[in-house]
Amino acid sequence: MKDLKLSSTGIVLAIIGVILFSAKAVLVKLAYNYNISSEHLLLFRMLFSLPFYLGIVFFNTSSNPQQVGAKDYLWVLFFGFVGYYLASYFDFLGLQYIKAGLERIILFLYPTLVIIISRVFFKKYISSKQLLAILLTYIGVFITFWGELKFEGSSNELILGVSLVFLSALTYAIYLVGSGWLIPKFGVIRFTSLAMIVSSLCIIIQYLIVDRGNIIDYPLELYLICIAMAIFSTIIPSYLVSAAIERLGASNFSIIASLGPFSTIILAYFILSERLSLLQIVGAGVVIFGIYIVSGKNKRNGK
């Protein structure tokens, strides 16, 4: 019964974390109305988050000193750099060149990338139900955004945007696989905090070396958007996602994360007044059914 409870909790944590993370795209679109660069927007997101992560690391001692070695901290540096710095930076850059709908489709290739990486490097078994769930969620994602596949701009911009967002998907998949391996050693809270601190420092260093532009003359509304992004689309979901990965594994979490595109269009409908079609609702239903398959598997097995 205990394992069943943990599995159900992991599913709930994953869904809430995915929904909160998916709100980032909507907040980014709101922020771009104030003529802010992707570098400054990413900087604000992490600057407002950094004090919280530093405080958590200072007061939290959940890791086991006998299990954590110097190499483990080096891996945290690597995955913090790759997973929350590079993945976010590539995504923010890509959104400047392609539509949000196309960005969501490409970004949610990462469930397949997670399973491929897990299979190649960790010899993780891929079950037939995982494959079926992945297939259904991909079909649902493409149905949901079929109407968004009308490209605008030059072909060079399209290729650049698609390439950047694919790199975002790849780097985030690498982070998910690595976090599934390191979380048991550090603990959910400490690992997540350390990875986010690494990401924040990378962004700050980039600003100091490359940019050094003025960041204090933006309207108050922009800073409020960035604070909301830091709290609701960075801090809270980062812990929820790590806790979900600990309970479900990276592969199963990545399947549930396919709910992200649907939650994005729902939020965009209410916040940005974007159109929500019947086809998108049907596609969302397919995605949810795919998530139900992997969730039902966990419940029946008690994992």
C-alpha positions as CSV (number, residue, x, y, z in Angstrom):
1,M,0.0,0.0,0.0
2,K,2.9,2.3,0.7
3,D,4.4,1.9,-2.7
4,L,1.0,2.5,-4.3
5,K,0.6,5.7,-2.4
6,L,4.0,6.9,-3.5
7,S,3.2,6.1,-7.1
8,S,-0.1,8.0,-7.0
9,T,1.6,10.9,-5.3
10,G,4.3,10.9,-8.0
11,I,1.7,11.1,-10.8
12,V,0.0,14.1,-9.1
13,L,3.3,15.9,-8.5
14,A,4.3,15.3,-12.1
15,I,1.0,16.7,-13.5
16,I,1.1,19.8,-11.3
17,G,4.8,20.4,-12.1
18,V,4.2,20.1,-15.8
19,I,1.3,22.5,-15.8
20,L,3.3,25.1,-13.8
21,F,6.3,24.7,-16.1
22,S,4.1,25.0,-19.2
23,A,2.9,28.4,-18.0
24,K,6.4,29.7,-18.7
25,A,5.7,29.9,-22.4
26,V,2.7,32.1,-21.8
27,L,4.6,34.4,-19.4
28,V,7.5,34.6,-21.9
29,K,5.1,35.8,-24.6
30,L,3.7,38.4,-22.2
31,A,7.2,39.6,-21.3
32,Y,8.2,39.9,-25.0
33,N,5.5,42.6,-25.3
34,Y,7.9,44.9,-23.3
35,N,10.8,44.5,-25.9
36,I,13.0,42.6,-23.6
37,S,15.8,40.3,-24.9
38,S,15.8,36.6,-24.3
39,E,19.0,37.0,-22.3
40,H,17.6,39.6,-20.0
41,L,14.4,37.7,-19.5
42,L,16.3,34.5,-18.6
43,L,18.5,36.5,-16.3
44,F,15.5,38.0,-14.4
45,R,13.9,34.6,-14.1
46,M,16.9,33.1,-12.4
47,L,17.9,36.2,-10.4
48,F,14.5,36.2,-8.7
49,S,14.8,32.5,-8.0
50,L,18.4,32.4,-6.8
51,P,17.9,33.6,-3.2
52,F,15.4,30.9,-2.5
53,Y,17.6,28.1,-3.8
54,L,20.6,29.4,-1.8
55,G,18.5,29.5,1.3
56,I,17.3,25.9,0.8
57,V,20.8,24.6,0.3
58,F,22.0,26.4,3.4
59,F,19.3,25.0,5.6
60,N,18.8,21.6,4.0
61,T,21.1,18.6,4.7
62,S,19.1,15.8,3.2
63,S,22.0,14.2,1.3
64,N,24.1,11.3,2.8
65,P,27.8,12.4,3.1
66,Q,28.8,8.8,2.7
67,Q,27.0,8.4,-0.6
68,V,28.0,11.8,-2.2
69,G,31.5,12.2,-3.5
70,A,33.5,14.8,-5.4
71,K,32.5,13.3,-8.8
72,D,28.8,13.6,-7.8
73,Y,29.2,17.3,-7.4
74,L,30.9,17.5,-10.7
75,W,27.9,15.8,-12.3
76,V,25.6,18.3,-10.6
77,L,27.6,21.1,-12.2
78,F,27.3,19.4,-15.6
79,F,23.5,18.7,-15.3
80,G,22.8,22.1,-13.8
81,F,24.6,23.7,-16.8
82,V,23.0,21.5,-19.4
83,G,19.5,21.0,-18.0
84,Y,18.4,24.4,-16.7
85,Y,20.8,26.8,-18.3
86,L,21.3,25.5,-21.9
87,A,17.8,24.0,-22.2
88,S,16.2,27.2,-21.1
89,Y,18.5,29.4,-23.1
90,F,17.9,27.4,-26.3
91,D,14.2,27.5,-25.8
92,F,14.0,31.3,-25.2
93,L,16.1,31.9,-28.3
94,G,14.0,29.5,-30.4
95,L,10.8,31.3,-29.4
96,Q,12.1,34.4,-31.2
97,Y,12.0,32.6,-34.6
98,I,9.1,30.2,-34.6
99,K,5.5,30.1,-33.4
100,A,4.8,28.8,-29.9
101,G,2.7,25.9,-31.3
102,L,5.6,24.6,-33.4
103,E,8.0,25.2,-30.4
104,R,5.8,23.0,-28.2
105,I,5.8,20.1,-30.8
106,I,9.5,20.1,-31.1
107,L,10.2,20.5,-27.4
108,F,8.0,17.5,-26.5
109,L,10.2,15.2,-28.5
110,Y,12.2,14.8,-25.3
111,P,10.2,11.9,-23.9
112,T,11.5,9.8,-26.8
113,L,15.0,11.2,-26.2
114,V,14.8,10.3,-22.5
115,I,13.9,6.7,-23.2
116,I,16.6,6.4,-25.9
117,I,19.3,7.8,-23.7
118,S,18.2,5.6,-20.8
119,R,18.2,2.5,-23.0
120,V,21.6,3.3,-24.6
121,F,23.5,4.4,-21.5
122,F,21.7,2.6,-18.6
123,K,20.2,-0.4,-20.4
124,K,16.7,0.5,-19.2
125,Y,14.0,-1.8,-20.5
126,I,11.4,-0.2,-22.7
127,S,8.0,-1.9,-22.1
128,S,5.3,-2.2,-24.8
129,K,3.0,-0.1,-22.7
130,Q,5.6,2.7,-22.5
131,L,5.9,2.6,-26.3
132,L,2.1,2.7,-26.7
133,A,1.8,5.6,-24.3
134,I,4.6,7.5,-26.1
135,L,2.9,6.9,-29.5
136,L,-0.5,8.1,-28.2
137,T,0.9,11.2,-26.6
138,Y,2.8,12.1,-29.7
139,I,-0.3,11.6,-31.9
140,G,-2.2,13.8,-29.4
141,V,0.4,16.5,-29.4
142,F,0.5,16.7,-33.2
143,I,-3.3,16.7,-33.5
144,T,-3.5,19.5,-30.8
145,F,-1.1,21.7,-32.8
146,W,-2.0,20.8,-36.4
147,G,-3.5,24.2,-37.0
148,E,-0.3,25.8,-35.8
149,L,1.9,24.3,-38.5
150,K,1.7,27.4,-40.8
151,F,5.2,28.8,-40.9
152,E,5.9,32.5,-41.2
153,G,9.2,34.2,-41.8
154,S,12.2,33.1,-43.8
155,S,13.3,29.5,-44.2
156,N,16.6,30.4,-42.5
157,E,14.7,31.7,-39.4
158,L,12.6,28.5,-39.4
159,I,15.6,26.2,-39.5
160,L,17.4,28.2,-36.8
161,G,14.3,28.2,-34.5
162,V,13.6,24.5,-35.0
163,S,17.3,23.7,-34.4
164,L,17.5,25.7,-31.2
165,V,14.3,24.2,-29.7
166,F,15.5,20.7,-30.6
167,L,18.7,21.4,-28.7
168,S,16.5,22.5,-25.8
169,A,14.6,19.2,-25.9
170,L,17.9,17.2,-26.1
171,T,19.6,19.0,-23.2
172,Y,16.5,18.7,-21.0
173,A,16.3,15.0,-21.8
174,I,19.9,14.6,-20.7
175,Y,19.1,16.5,-17.5
176,L,16.1,14.2,-16.7
177,V,18.1,11.1,-17.2
178,G,21.0,12.4,-15.0
179,S,18.7,13.7,-12.3
180,G,17.0,10.3,-12.0
181,W,20.5,8.9,-11.2
182,L,21.7,11.6,-8.8
183,I,18.5,12.5,-6.9
184,P,18.7,9.4,-4.6
185,K,22.2,10.4,-3.5
186,F,21.5,14.1,-2.8
187,G,17.8,14.1,-2.0
188,V,15.1,15.8,-4.1
189,I,15.4,19.2,-2.4
190,R,19.2,19.5,-2.3
191,F,19.8,18.2,-5.8
192,T,17.2,20.5,-7.3
193,S,18.5,23.5,-5.4
194,L,22.2,22.9,-6.4
195,A,21.3,22.4,-10.1
196,M,19.3,25.6,-10.2
197,I,22.1,27.5,-8.4
198,V,24.5,26.3,-11.1
199,S,22.1,27.4,-13.8
200,S,21.6,30.8,-12.2
201,L,25.3,31.4,-11.9
202,C,25.9,30.4,-15.6
203,I,23.3,33.0,-16.6
204,I,24.8,35.7,-14.4
205,I,28.3,35.0,-15.7
206,Q,27.0,35.2,-19.3
207,Y,25.4,38.6,-18.6
208,L,28.6,39.9,-17.0
209,I,30.9,38.8,-19.8
210,V,28.7,39.1,-22.9
211,D,26.0,41.6,-22.2
212,R,26.2,44.1,-19.3
213,G,23.2,45.9,-20.7
214,N,20.9,48.1,-18.6
215,I,18.4,45.9,-16.7
216,I,16.8,48.5,-14.4
217,D,14.8,50.6,-16.8
218,Y,12.1,48.1,-17.7
219,P,8.4,48.8,-16.7
220,L,7.2,47.5,-13.3
221,E,4.8,45.2,-15.1
222,L,7.7,43.3,-16.6
223,Y,9.4,42.7,-13.3
224,L,6.1,41.4,-11.9
225,I,5.8,39.0,-14.8
226,C,9.4,37.8,-14.1
227,I,8.7,37.4,-10.4
228,A,5.6,35.3,-11.2
229,M,7.8,33.2,-13.7
230,A,10.4,32.7,-11.0
231,I,7.9,31.5,-8.3
232,F,5.2,29.6,-10.3
233,S,7.2,28.4,-13.4
234,T,10.6,27.9,-11.9
235,I,10.9,27.4,-8.1
236,I,7.8,25.4,-7.3
237,P,7.7,23.1,-10.4
238,S,11.5,22.4,-10.2
239,Y,10.9,20.6,-6.8
240,L,7.7,19.0,-8.0
241,V,9.4,17.5,-11.1
242,S,12.4,16.2,-9.1
243,A,10.1,14.6,-6.6
244,A,8.0,13.0,-9.4
245,I,11.1,11.7,-11.1
246,E,12.2,10.1,-7.8
247,R,8.9,8.3,-7.5
248,L,8.2,7.4,-11.2
249,G,11.5,7.4,-13.0
250,A,12.6,9.6,-15.8
251,S,11.0,7.6,-18.6
252,N,7.5,7.5,-17.0
253,F,7.7,11.1,-16.0
254,S,8.6,12.2,-19.5
255,I,5.5,10.5,-20.8
256,I,3.2,12.3,-18.3
257,A,5.0,15.5,-19.3
258,S,3.3,15.3,-22.7
259,L,0.4,17.0,-20.9
260,G,2.5,20.2,-21.1
261,P,1.4,21.3,-24.6
262,F,-2.3,20.9,-23.8
263,S,-1.9,22.9,-20.6
264,T,-0.1,25.6,-22.5
265,I,-2.9,26.1,-25.0
266,I,-5.5,26.2,-22.2
267,L,-3.5,28.9,-20.3
268,A,-2.9,30.7,-23.6
269,Y,-6.7,30.6,-24.3
270,F,-7.5,32.3,-20.9
271,I,-4.5,34.6,-20.6
272,L,-3.6,35.5,-24.2
273,S,-7.0,35.0,-25.7
274,E,-5.7,32.5,-28.2
275,R,-8.2,30.4,-30.1
276,L,-9.0,26.9,-28.7
277,S,-10.5,24.6,-31.5
278,L,-12.4,21.3,-31.3
279,L,-9.4,19.6,-32.9
280,Q,-7.1,20.8,-30.1
281,I,-9.5,19.4,-27.5
282,V,-9.6,16.1,-29.3
283,G,-5.8,16.0,-29.4
284,A,-5.6,16.8,-25.7
285,G,-7.9,13.9,-25.0
286,V,-5.5,11.6,-26.8
287,V,-2.6,12.9,-24.7
288,I,-4.5,12.4,-21.5
289,F,-5.3,8.8,-22.5
290,G,-1.6,8.1,-23.2
291,I,-0.8,9.4,-19.7
292,Y,-3.6,7.2,-18.2
293,I,-1.9,4.1,-19.7
294,V,1.4,4.7,-18.0
295,S,-0.3,5.9,-14.8
296,G,-2.5,2.8,-14.8
297,K,0.6,0.6,-15.2
298,N,2.2,2.1,-12.1
299,K,-0.9,1.7,-10.0
300,R,-1.4,-1.9,-10.9
301,N,2.2,-2.8,-10.3
302,G,2.4,-0.7,-7.1
303,K,5.6,1.0,-8.3
